[in-house]
């Protein structure tokens, strides 16, 4: 349960997933001056968390 809170809980502004979403939203504003590699890394990190395997882990964390 604590791992879910720290990693995946979108209602927790300090969770890893919330932090990635915030970083991506901030990067959207600066996208014209950010290196393409940074933008791609942010997107890859978010998609890593949202892939089906990660969501299955998320469901296991909720159950336990």
Secondary structure as UniProt FT lines:
FT   HELIX           2..7
FT   TURN            10..11
FT   TURN            13..14
FT   HELIX           16..29
FT   TURN            30..33
FT   HELIX           36..50
FT   HELIX           52..63
//
